[in-house]
Amino acid sequence: MKVAKFGGSSMSNEEQFRKVKSIILSDPKREVIVVSALGKRTNEDDKVTDLLYLIHAYLQHDVDWTPLWKRICDRFIQVRDLLELTFPIEKELSAIQTRLQNEKVSQDYLVSRGEYLTAQLMAEYLHYTFVDAKEVIFFDYEGEIDYEKTTQAVRSFYEQQTTLVVPGFYGANPFGKEKLLGRGGSDITGAVLAKALNAESYENWTDVSGIMMADPRIIDSPKVIEEISFRELREMAYMGANVLHEAAVFPVQEADIPIQIKNTNEPEAKGTRISNHEVEKENGLTGIAGRKDFLSITLFKRHMSDEIGFIWKAMSIFANYGISIEHIPSGIDNIGVVVSAEAIADKLFLITKELKEKLGVEEIEIIDELALISVVGGPHKELIGLSGKVLSILNQLGIRTSILSQGAQELNLIIGVANDQYETVVKGIYEGMVTAHVSETSDGITSNS
């Protein structure tokens, strides 16, 4: 069986509901469905979830929330009516409104109603069984998912009725009250259910046809990565690529269940398959990701390499100030520490002062307005490796890097360049490794030539 999750853009109006139903019924293996709340119908529209967050804020400050509530009610009623469903949505909406007027409701309860009501409508539309997420997703007292209790509950419902619709984004705390899953919530719900049922695959349906090899704001229509490993995905996500939240990956990665990213609006597109298996890449490149606005702090001290524990002591100073380290390039008697410029801005003087006084650092060099680019690679047959190709492209571009560091097994190459060179380098590497490769192979020239 498969678990299929449909995001807010897939559930935005009655027409999207029709597309989702067609997709689900086209494959009888899609037995457990997770849905998000009604999403945006247009760029100017609002997500129901955002409106519910806003209503909760209005409630805290005694601002009239009823116009927002009417907008939400109208949207749910419209979907119900246009799909000719019989679900008594007015009764559910009225019960929620009564609670809003007469008691202090939690944000978790209120915001979760978007998924709750959307799942009710979809369950009737599919003729599947609705299961409240409170009945199958459980948190422990530490706020973590209780996988043992969750698995037992999910399997129990599935054994009774194999076709289920479950609202995403929330579960139940130890007291049986609604608790939101946080960022990437519905994605996490789908992953948890897939793990609990040992699904064949976890399908994540959204509004893009997979994970792109580079930022579409820089590269015009970048290629979609058809297959990527969880390790490669982690490298790209860490450097800012807009992919699944890691909490939505861990459950299925541990259970060795592949994720398939698909487009609700282009269901025939292959999408991206994510698994533990590393697939050989035609040109050695998986994708390119990166972020701007870093700060590089290089520490120089004679005979640093002979001093046991120096790096640990230096990192402890950054940790004491609550600074997360992004990257640590090193030499014999120097180490570089790359951090977010924003995070360290008001602490830089104190940190450098402490490094000199406590560790005897002789010289500190600071480079600001720095961008980090991660070139992620996978297994490939070519003689020239990832780093060799990238260095050749940088040389052709006339780009001088301030950081160049290769990870183990050529999985990734980290490049540090000036902020204003970021787009040029990303475009140059993509064109040099993808566009040029496609051109060569289409002319009948092998990539090893």
N, C-alpha and C positions, 0 to 999 in steps of 0.2 A: 504493500500500500504506500501511498504518498501523502505527505502533509503539504498543503498549499496555502500560502499566506498572500492576501491581497491588500495592498496599501491603500491609503486614503485617496490617491488619484484614481485608483481602480474602482473606487466605491463612491465617486463624487455625485452621480445622478442616476436616473433610471436607465439611461442608455448604457452606462458603464456596468450596471447590474446585469443587463442583458449580455454584454460581452463576457462578463465573469461566469455567468451561468453556462454559456456556450462552451467556454474553455473547460470548466469543471466536468460537464457531462460528456465531453469528447474523449475523456480518459476515465474509465471506471475505477482506476487505481486511486484517483483523487477522492479519498474517503473522508479525510479530516481537513476542514477548512477553517482558517483563521482570518478574520477581517479587522481592518482599522475602521475608525469613524469616517463619516462622510468628509471627503476632502474638497479641495478647491475645484470649482467648475471652470473658472477662468483665472487669469493672473490677478485680476482685481478682486476676486472673491476671497472669502475667509474659510478656513478649515473649521469644522464644528468644534474640534478640540480646542482651538485657539479661542473661540467664542466662549466656551465653557470656562477656560482659565480666566478670561476677562470678567465673566459674571461673578466668579468667586472673588476676584479682586474688588469688584463693585460692592459686593456684599460686605466686605470688611470695612469699607469706607462710606457705607450708607448712600451709595449712588444708585439711581434707578436702573435696575438691570432688566426690567421687563421688555424693553424693545429688542434687546439682544435675544432674550428667551423666545420671543415671538418669531424671530428670524429662524431660530433653530427648529421650533415646532413646525413652521411652514415648510421647511425643507424635508423633514421626515414624512409629514403628511403627503406632500407632493409625490415623493418617491413611492409611498404605499399606494396612492391612488392611481398613478400612471402605470404601475405594474399590476394593478387590479388585485391587490392582496386584501386579506380580511383581518390581518393582525390589528387589534384594538390599540393603535398607537396613541390615540387621544387619551385613553385611560392611563397609560404608562406616563405620558408627559404630564398629565394632571397630577398624578401621584408625586412625581419629582417636584413639580412647582409647589405643591402643598408643603413638602418638606423644606423647600427653600424659604417659604414664607413663615414657617412656624418653628423651625429649629436651626441650630448652628450646624450645618452640614460640613463634612470634611472636603478638602479639595480633591482627595483621592476618589471619594464617592461621586462627586459632581462630574469631574472630568471623565471618569470611566463610563458615564452614561452614554457618551457618544458611541463607543464600541458596542456597548450593551444593546442599544436600540438598533444599530446597523446590523448586528448579528441576528437579531430577532427577525428583521425583515428578510435578510438573505436566507435564513433557515426555512422560512415559509416558501420563498421563491424557488428554492432548490428541492423542497420536500425532504430536507434533512432534519435531524434532531438538534435543537438548540441546547447547548450546555453552557451555563453561566461559568465564566472563568473562575469565579469564587469557589466553584465546586471541584476544580481540577488543578489549579495552580496555587501552591501553598508556600508561605514564607515562615521561617523560623524566627526566634526572638532576636537574632542578630540581623534580621533583615535580608537574609540570604534565602534562596529558593530551597525548600526542603524536597530534595529529589526523590527520596524514598516514598514519602507520603504522596507526592505528586504523581509518581509513576503508578502507584497502586490505584489511585483515583482515576487516572486517565484510562488505564487498562480495563478497569471495571465498567466505565461508561462505554468504551469501545466494544467490549464483549457483549453488552446488551443491545447496542445499536451501532453498526459499523460506520454509518454516514453521519458525521457530526459537524456542526458549525459552532466555533468557540470565539467569543470576542477577544481581541488582543489587548495588550497594554496594561492589564491588571490581574491581580489574583487576590488571595485572602491572607490577612495577617493572622497571627496565632489566636486572635479573638474573633475571627470570622468576618472582620470588616474589610472593605475594599482597600487594596494597596496597589499603587501604580508601580510599574516596572522601571520607569525612568526612560532615559534616552534610548531610542531603538526598541521601545517596548513591545510593539506587535511582532517585530522580527524575532525578539527573544521568545515570545509566546510560541511561535511556530517552531523554533529550534528545540525548545523544551518538550513540546508535544512529540516532535519527530524522534527525539532521543527516547522518550518514555515508551513509544510504540515500536522502536527499532525499525523505523520506516525505511523503505527502499531509497527514497530521496526526499529532500525538503525543497519545495519550489517556492521561490520568493518572487511574486508578480508585482511589477511596478510600472513606471512610465518610461523606462529606458530599456534598450535591447541588450543589456549586459554592461560589464565594466569596461570602460574605454582605456586604451593604451596610454592616453595622455589627456590633459585638460582641454576640453572642446572650446574653451575661451581663448586658448592659444593656438591649437591645431584645428584647422577646419575639417570637420567630420573624421576624427581619428578612428582607426580600426577598433573593433570590439575584441577583447581577449576571449577567445572561445573556451580555453581551459587554463586554469590557474590553480596552483596548490595553496593550501592554507598558509604555508610559510611565506610564499610570495605575496599573498594577499595581505598578510600582516605587515610586510615591509612597505607596501604601497599605502596602506591605511595609516601607518605611523607617520608617513611624510605628507599626509594631508589629502590623499585621494579619497573621494567621496564614495566609500563602500560601506558594507555592513558594519554595524557596531560590533566590537569584539565580543561582547556578552551574548550576541546572537550567533557567534561562530563556535565558541568553546563547546557547548553541549553536543553539537553534531560532529565536530572535529574529534572529540573524545570517543564518540560512538562509531566513527568511521562512516558517517552518512554524508553523501555529497549534497551540496547546495546547487540549485539551478536558478540563476537569475533570468527572469523572462519578462517580456513586455506585453501587458494586457492589450495594448492597442496594436501590437504586431505579433500575435501569438505564433506565427509561423517562423519568426526569426529565431535563430539557434540560441542566442543568449550566451551566458557565461556559466560554465560548470566549474565549481570549486570543490576540490577533494584533497585527500592526503597524498594522492599520486601526483608526482611531478612529471609533466608531459614535455617531451622534447620540443623546443621552440625552433621554428624554421630559420630564424636569423639570430637566435640567442637572446632576444629581448622579450621580456614579459610586458613591461610598462614603465612609464616615467611619471614620477610624482615629486612634489616639492612644496616648500613654503618659504616665504620671505621674512625679513625682520628678525634675524638672529644677531647675536654678538659673540665674537670669538675672543677668548682670553687665553693668551699663551704665556705659560710660566717658564722662566729660564732659571736654572740653578746648576752650577758646576757639580759634577759627580752625582747628579740626581738619581741616576740608574743604580748607584751603589747603596742608596739609602732605602732600607727596608721599610715598607709601609708609607712611603711618601705620597703615592697617589691616593691611598685610602684616607690619609690625614687631610689632603687637599679637598677631596670630595666631601668629607665630613663637615668642613667649613661651609661649603655650599649648602649642604643638607640642613645645617643648623639655621640657615636663613630661609629655608623653605624653597630653595631653588632646584628645579628639576634639570638634570643634565641631559642634553639632547644627543651629544656626540663627543667623543674624546680621542682626537688624533694625537699621536705621540711620537717623540724622537728619543734620542739617547739621553740628553740632558734638558729636555723640555717636554711639556705636555700642553695640549690645547683643550680648553673647555668651551663647548659651544652651548649657549643658553638662549632662551627667549629674551630679546631686548626689552620688551615690556615688563617681564617678570623681574628682571634684575635692576631696572632703571634707578630706583631709589635706594638700592642696597649695594651698588657697585663700589662706591668709595670704601664702605666699611669692610666689604669682603676682601678687596685688594690690600687694604691696610692690615687685615688679620693674616693674610697669606704671607706678607713680608715679615711681620713681627713673629709669628708663631712657627713658620716653616723656613724662614731665611731665604725666601725667594728673592733673587738678585735683580731680576728685570721682569716686567710685565708688559706685554704688547697687546693692545686691544684693537680689534677690527670691528667696526659697526656696519650697519646697513648691509648685512650679509644674507644671502639666500642659500638654502641647502636643497640640492636636487638629488633624488635617489633614482638611480637607473637600475631597475630590477630585472634580473635575468634568470633563465632556467636552463635545463640541460640542452645541449646542442651539439651537432656533429662538426661544426666548422673549426678549422685549425686556429684561426685568430679568435681569441676570447673576448669577452665583454669589455674588459678594461682596455685592451688593445684597440678595439674599434672606437671606443669613446675618446680615448686620448688622441687618436688620429683626427677625429672630428673637431675636438677642441683646438687642435693645432691649426686646422684649416680655417676655423673661425677666428683665430688670433686671440683666443680667450686664455688668460692666465688665472689659474685657480689658486685660491688661498687654502683650500682643503681638498685633499684627494685621498680617499680611504676605501679599500676594498674589503668586503666581508668574506667570511668563509665560503668556500665552494663557488666563488663568483656569483653568489646569490644576489648581491647588490653592490653598487659602487656609489659612494657618497661624494658629491662635488660641492665645494663652496665657492660661490661667485658673488659679485656685487649685485645688489638688488636690481639695479637697472640693466643687468645682463641676463636676468633670469629667463625672460621670455625668449630671448635670442638663443640661449643655450638649449632650452627645452625643444624649441623648433628645430634647431640644428641637429640635435641627436635623433629626433624622430625622423626627420627627412633623410638623414644619413644612414639610419639603420632600417627604417621601414619603407619609406617612399622609394629610396634608391634600390633597395632589395627587390621590391615589387617590379620596378622597372627592369632590373637585370634579368629576373626570372621570366618575365613576359617576353623578353628578347631572346630567350633560349640560352642565356648564359647562366651557369651554375653559380651559386652564392660563394663557392670557394675560389672563384676565378680572381 
